[in-house]
Amino acid sequence: MNNQTKYEGFFSVEAALVLPTVLGVYLFLIVMLFLQYDRCLLEQDMASIMVKAGSYEGTPQQTMEYLQELTAQWERERYLWVTPQAPYFTIQGSQIRLEATGEYTVPILGLSAELGGVHRLETTYRLTAWDRPALVYALFGRQDKKEDEKENEHNGFTK
């Protein structure tokens, strides 16, 4: 007559220990994926600005003004976790350097206090703006026109 099954409390204790651990791991993975997405987005945005700056022809001052216009149009609302800061540009001769940073916080979640606080995400790009003839000579392995003229003289061609 006693058909009742006796349940012990082992399952409740295991669930109370395992479930928060599993949920914590899932939450950590989601936060890391948000950070990875924002890092990729920041690098893509900065690379896009650098490509536009590299194709702009003008004096260094005009290029700097153009870069400032591009960053003013930069849409910062689409980032999920990172708060991007204004990029920093330097132009030295034909080289353009872009440094971009973003700040983010990692939730502590009862883990180590070293993870909490503000962290920085940084990316740096360098672009050397070449004029088109110099780029063609560099792609074909020649440094300047004098090497091309020496090669023509060696092969018997004259001007």
Order of alpha helices (4+ residues) and beta strands (2+ residues): alpha-alpha-beta-beta-beta-beta-alpha-alpha
